[in-house]
Amino acid sequence: MATRVVHVDVHGQRYAVRSDLDPQYVAMLAEHLDARMRQASRELASSDPLRLAVIAALNVTDELFRARADSTGIEDRLRERAADIERLVDAVLDEARARIAVNE
C-alpha cells in the first residue's frame, strides 16, 4: 500500500500524518486520541497540551494492555476447551473401537 499524508485534528491542532494505513482508519485513531485528550482535560486542572497528551497516552496504553490480557485469557480458555473436546472425541473413538473389536 502506498504511503500518503492524512490530515487529522487532535485537541484543536491539525497534524499531517504520513502512513500507509487506510486514511479512514488513521482518522478514527485520531478521533479516539482526541476524545481521550478531551476526557483528560475535563479530569485535570491543567490545560497543558503536553500533559494532556501524556495522560491520554497512558490511558490508551492501559486500554491496550487490558485488551491484550483479556485476549490472552480467551486464547488460554479456548486452548483448554479444545483440549477437553479432543479428549472427549478420543474417548468416544476408543470406546467405539473397543465395541467393534468385541463384535468381531
mmCIF file of the C-alpha atoms, coordinates in Angstrom:
data_MODEL
# 
_entry.id   MODEL 
# 
loop_
_atom_site.group_PDB 
_atom_site.id 
_atom_site.type_symbol 
_atom_site.label_atom_id 
_atom_site.label_alt_id 
_atom_site.label_comp_id 
_atom_site.label_asym_id 
_atom_site.label_entity_id 
_atom_site.label_seq_id 
_atom_site.pdbx_PDB_ins_code 
_atom_site.Cartn_x 
_atom_site.Cartn_y 
_atom_site.Cartn_z 
_atom_site.occupancy 
_atom_site.B_iso_or_equiv 
_atom_site.pdbx_formal_charge 
_atom_site.auth_seq_id 
_atom_site.auth_comp_id 
_atom_site.auth_asym_id 
_atom_site.auth_atom_id 
_atom_site.pdbx_PDB_model_num 
ATOM 1   C CA . MET A 1 1   ? 0.000   0.000   0.000  1.00 0.00 ? 1   MET A CA 1 
ATOM 2   C CA . ALA A 1 2   ? 1.298   3.490   -0.834 1.00 0.00 ? 2   ALA A CA 1 
ATOM 3   C CA . THR A 1 3   ? 2.353   5.922   1.854  1.00 0.00 ? 3   THR A CA 1 
ATOM 4   C CA . ARG A 1 4   ? 0.183   9.018   1.946  1.00 0.00 ? 4   ARG A CA 1 
ATOM 5   C CA . VAL A 1 5   ? -0.365  12.041  4.122  1.00 0.00 ? 5   VAL A CA 1 
ATOM 6   C CA . VAL A 1 6   ? -3.559  12.132  6.152  1.00 0.00 ? 6   VAL A CA 1 
ATOM 7   C CA . HIS A 1 7   ? -4.558  15.370  7.869  1.00 0.00 ? 7   HIS A CA 1 
ATOM 8   C CA . VAL A 1 8   ? -6.151  14.908  11.289 1.00 0.00 ? 8   VAL A CA 1 
ATOM 9   C CA . ASP A 1 9   ? -7.202  17.195  14.130 1.00 0.00 ? 9   ASP A CA 1 
ATOM 10  C CA . VAL A 1 10  ? -6.283  16.322  17.696 1.00 0.00 ? 10  VAL A CA 1 
ATOM 11  C CA . HIS A 1 11  ? -7.023  18.638  20.608 1.00 0.00 ? 11  HIS A CA 1 
ATOM 12  C CA . GLY A 1 12  ? -7.538  21.633  18.345 1.00 0.00 ? 12  GLY A CA 1 
ATOM 13  C CA . GLN A 1 13  ? -4.316  21.121  16.388 1.00 0.00 ? 13  GLN A CA 1 
ATOM 14  C CA . ARG A 1 14  ? -4.037  19.934  12.787 1.00 0.00 ? 14  ARG A CA 1 
ATOM 15  C CA . TYR A 1 15  ? -1.431  17.266  12.063 1.00 0.00 ? 15  TYR A CA 1 
ATOM 16  C CA . ALA A 1 16  ? -0.182  15.764  8.822  1.00 0.00 ? 16  ALA A CA 1 
ATOM 17  C CA . VAL A 1 17  ? 0.338   12.045  9.414  1.00 0.00 ? 17  VAL A CA 1 
ATOM 18  C CA . ARG A 1 18  ? 2.351   10.089  6.863  1.00 0.00 ? 18  ARG A CA 1 
ATOM 19  C CA . SER A 1 19  ? 1.115   6.491   6.841  1.00 0.00 ? 19  SER A CA 1 
ATOM 20  C CA . ASP A 1 20  ? 0.418   3.517   4.629  1.00 0.00 ? 20  ASP A CA 1 
ATOM 21  C CA . LEU A 1 21  ? -2.698  2.766   6.695  1.00 0.00 ? 21  LEU A CA 1 
ATOM 22  C CA . ASP A 1 22  ? -6.197  3.402   5.383  1.00 0.00 ? 22  ASP A CA 1 
ATOM 23  C CA . PRO A 1 23  ? -6.883  7.153   5.778  1.00 0.00 ? 23  PRO A CA 1 
ATOM 24  C CA . GLN A 1 24  ? -10.256 6.465   7.408  1.00 0.00 ? 24  GLN A CA 1 
ATOM 25  C CA . TYR A 1 25  ? -8.526  4.244   9.966  1.00 0.00 ? 25  TYR A CA 1 
ATOM 26  C CA . VAL A 1 26  ? -5.956  6.962   10.719 1.00 0.00 ? 26  VAL A CA 1 
ATOM 27  C CA . ALA A 1 27  ? -8.818  9.458   11.146 1.00 0.00 ? 27  ALA A CA 1 
ATOM 28  C CA . MET A 1 28  ? -10.546 7.024   13.517 1.00 0.00 ? 28  MET A CA 1 
ATOM 29  C CA . LEU A 1 29  ? -7.338  6.693   15.573 1.00 0.00 ? 29  LEU A CA 1 
ATOM 30  C CA . ALA A 1 30  ? -7.035  10.466  15.762 1.00 0.00 ? 30  ALA A CA 1 
ATOM 31  C CA . GLU A 1 31  ? -10.674 10.792  16.831 1.00 0.00 ? 31  GLU A CA 1 
ATOM 32  C CA . HIS A 1 32  ? -10.086 8.265   19.606 1.00 0.00 ? 32  HIS A CA 1 
ATOM 33  C CA . LEU A 1 33  ? -6.996  10.106  20.818 1.00 0.00 ? 33  LEU A CA 1 
ATOM 34  C CA . ASP A 1 34  ? -8.828  13.433  20.625 1.00 0.00 ? 34  ASP A CA 1 
ATOM 35  C CA . ALA A 1 35  ? -11.645 12.001  22.749 1.00 0.00 ? 35  ALA A CA 1 
ATOM 36  C CA . ARG A 1 36  ? -9.149  10.705  25.309 1.00 0.00 ? 36  ARG A CA 1 
ATOM 37  C CA . MET A 1 37  ? -7.442  14.106  25.458 1.00 0.00 ? 37  MET A CA 1 
ATOM 38  C CA . ARG A 1 38  ? -10.808 15.855  25.929 1.00 0.00 ? 38  ARG A CA 1 
ATOM 39  C CA . GLN A 1 39  ? -11.580 13.409  28.738 1.00 0.00 ? 39  GLN A CA 1 
ATOM 40  C CA . ALA A 1 40  ? -8.200  14.112  30.351 1.00 0.00 ? 40  ALA A CA 1 
ATOM 41  C CA . SER A 1 41  ? -8.764  17.874  30.080 1.00 0.00 ? 41  SER A CA 1 
ATOM 42  C CA . ARG A 1 42  ? -12.086 17.524  31.926 1.00 0.00 ? 42  ARG A CA 1 
ATOM 43  C CA . GLU A 1 43  ? -10.469 15.486  34.699 1.00 0.00 ? 43  GLU A CA 1 
ATOM 44  C CA . LEU A 1 44  ? -7.272  17.512  35.191 1.00 0.00 ? 44  LEU A CA 1 
ATOM 45  C CA . ALA A 1 45  ? -6.809  21.027  36.469 1.00 0.00 ? 45  ALA A CA 1 
ATOM 46  C CA . SER A 1 46  ? -4.038  21.530  33.903 1.00 0.00 ? 46  SER A CA 1 
ATOM 47  C CA . SER A 1 47  ? -4.648  22.648  30.339 1.00 0.00 ? 47  SER A CA 1 
ATOM 48  C CA . ASP A 1 48  ? -1.049  21.993  29.243 1.00 0.00 ? 48  ASP A CA 1 
ATOM 49  C CA . PRO A 1 49  ? -1.373  20.099  25.927 1.00 0.00 ? 49  PRO A CA 1 
ATOM 50  C CA . LEU A 1 50  ? 1.749   18.015  26.561 1.00 0.00 ? 50  LEU A CA 1 
ATOM 51  C CA . ARG A 1 51  ? 0.493   16.911  29.979 1.00 0.00 ? 51  ARG A CA 1 
ATOM 52  C CA . LEU A 1 52  ? -2.918  16.069  28.498 1.00 0.00 ? 52  LEU A CA 1 
ATOM 53  C CA . ALA A 1 53  ? -1.266  14.105  25.682 1.00 0.00 ? 53  ALA A CA 1 
ATOM 54  C CA . VAL A 1 54  ? 0.821   12.102  28.161 1.00 0.00 ? 54  VAL A CA 1 
ATOM 55  C CA . ILE A 1 55  ? -2.224  11.325  30.332 1.00 0.00 ? 55  ILE A CA 1 
ATOM 56  C CA . ALA A 1 56  ? -4.235  10.366  27.229 1.00 0.00 ? 56  ALA A CA 1 
ATOM 57  C CA . ALA A 1 57  ? -1.358  8.160   26.039 1.00 0.00 ? 57  ALA A CA 1 
ATOM 58  C CA . LEU A 1 58  ? -1.237  6.443   29.425 1.00 0.00 ? 58  LEU A CA 1 
ATOM 59  C CA . ASN A 1 59  ? -4.994  5.813   29.273 1.00 0.00 ? 59  ASN A CA 1 
ATOM 60  C CA . VAL A 1 60  ? -4.783  4.431   25.729 1.00 0.00 ? 60  VAL A CA 1 
ATOM 61  C CA . THR A 1 61  ? -1.831  2.242   26.745 1.00 0.00 ? 61  THR A CA 1 
ATOM 62  C CA . ASP A 1 62  ? -3.856  0.968   29.698 1.00 0.00 ? 62  ASP A CA 1 
ATOM 63  C CA . GLU A 1 63  ? -6.664  0.054   27.276 1.00 0.00 ? 63  GLU A CA 1 
ATOM 64  C CA . LEU A 1 64  ? -4.159  -1.785  25.076 1.00 0.00 ? 64  LEU A CA 1 
ATOM 65  C CA . PHE A 1 65  ? -2.621  -3.739  27.954 1.00 0.00 ? 65  PHE A CA 1 
ATOM 66  C CA . ARG A 1 66  ? -6.044  -4.705  29.330 1.00 0.00 ? 66  ARG A CA 1 
ATOM 67  C CA . ALA A 1 67  ? -7.195  -5.830  25.874 1.00 0.00 ? 67  ALA A CA 1 
ATOM 68  C CA . ARG A 1 68  ? -4.048  -7.922  25.484 1.00 0.00 ? 68  ARG A CA 1 
ATOM 69  C CA . ALA A 1 69  ? -4.582  -9.507  28.904 1.00 0.00 ? 69  ALA A CA 1 
ATOM 70  C CA . ASP A 1 70  ? -8.211  -10.259 28.054 1.00 0.00 ? 70  ASP A CA 1 
ATOM 71  C CA . SER A 1 71  ? -7.296  -11.796 24.706 1.00 0.00 ? 71  SER A CA 1 
ATOM 72  C CA . THR A 1 72  ? -4.570  -13.897 26.306 1.00 0.00 ? 72  THR A CA 1 
ATOM 73  C CA . GLY A 1 73  ? -7.115  -15.222 28.788 1.00 0.00 ? 73  GLY A CA 1 
ATOM 74  C CA . ILE A 1 74  ? -9.519  -16.029 25.966 1.00 0.00 ? 74  ILE A CA 1 
ATOM 75  C CA . GLU A 1 75  ? -6.806  -17.815 23.984 1.00 0.00 ? 75  GLU A CA 1 
ATOM 76  C CA . ASP A 1 76  ? -5.873  -19.917 27.027 1.00 0.00 ? 76  ASP A CA 1 
ATOM 77  C CA . ARG A 1 77  ? -9.516  -20.820 27.686 1.00 0.00 ? 77  ARG A CA 1 
ATOM 78  C CA . LEU A 1 78  ? -10.037 -21.750 24.031 1.00 0.00 ? 78  LEU A CA 1 
ATOM 79  C CA . ARG A 1 79  ? -6.942  -23.979 24.075 1.00 0.00 ? 79  ARG A CA 1 
ATOM 80  C CA . GLU A 1 80  ? -8.158  -25.675 27.255 1.00 0.00 ? 80  GLU A CA 1 
ATOM 81  C CA . ARG A 1 81  ? -11.630 -26.169 25.782 1.00 0.00 ? 81  ARG A CA 1 
ATOM 82  C CA . ALA A 1 82  ? -10.175 -27.571 22.547 1.00 0.00 ? 82  ALA A CA 1 
ATOM 83  C CA . ALA A 1 83  ? -8.049  -29.998 24.575 1.00 0.00 ? 83  ALA A CA 1 
ATOM 84  C CA . ASP A 1 84  ? -11.140 -31.057 26.543 1.00 0.00 ? 84  ASP A CA 1 
ATOM 85  C CA . ILE A 1 85  ? -13.052 -31.675 23.313 1.00 0.00 ? 85  ILE A CA 1 
ATOM 86  C CA . GLU A 1 86  ? -10.118 -33.609 21.868 1.00 0.00 ? 86  GLU A CA 1 
ATOM 87  C CA . ARG A 1 87  ? -10.040 -35.846 24.954 1.00 0.00 ? 87  ARG A CA 1 
ATOM 88  C CA . LEU A 1 88  ? -13.804 -36.468 24.676 1.00 0.00 ? 88  LEU A CA 1 
ATOM 89  C CA . VAL A 1 89  ? -13.547 -37.346 20.991 1.00 0.00 ? 89  VAL A CA 1 
ATOM 90  C CA . ASP A 1 90  ? -10.606 -39.662 21.702 1.00 0.00 ? 90  ASP A CA 1 
ATOM 91  C CA . ALA A 1 91  ? -12.572 -41.382 24.471 1.00 0.00 ? 91  ALA A CA 1 
ATOM 92  C CA . VAL A 1 92  ? -15.597 -41.900 22.204 1.00 0.00 ? 92  VAL A CA 1 
ATOM 93  C CA . LEU A 1 93  ? -13.390 -43.249 19.416 1.00 0.00 ? 93  LEU A CA 1 
ATOM 94  C CA . ASP A 1 94  ? -11.599 -45.602 21.835 1.00 0.00 ? 94  ASP A CA 1 
ATOM 95  C CA . GLU A 1 95  ? -14.954 -46.867 23.092 1.00 0.00 ? 95  GLU A CA 1 
ATOM 96  C CA . ALA A 1 96  ? -16.214 -47.368 19.532 1.00 0.00 ? 96  ALA A CA 1 
ATOM 97  C CA . ARG A 1 97  ? -13.038 -49.265 18.592 1.00 0.00 ? 97  ARG A CA 1 
ATOM 98  C CA . ALA A 1 98  ? -13.427 -51.472 21.669 1.00 0.00 ? 98  ALA A CA 1 
ATOM 99  C CA . ARG A 1 99  ? -17.038 -52.318 20.732 1.00 0.00 ? 99  ARG A CA 1 
ATOM 100 C CA . ILE A 1 100 ? -16.017 -53.128 17.179 1.00 0.00 ? 100 ILE A CA 1 
ATOM 101 C CA . ALA A 1 101 ? -13.220 -55.402 18.458 1.00 0.00 ? 101 ALA A CA 1 
ATOM 102 C CA . VAL A 1 102 ? -15.648 -57.257 20.763 1.00 0.00 ? 102 VAL A CA 1 
ATOM 103 C CA . ASN A 1 103 ? -18.156 -57.794 17.945 1.00 0.00 ? 103 ASN A CA 1 
ATOM 104 C CA . GLU A 1 104 ? -15.582 -59.165 15.520 1.00 0.00 ? 104 GLU A CA 1 
# 
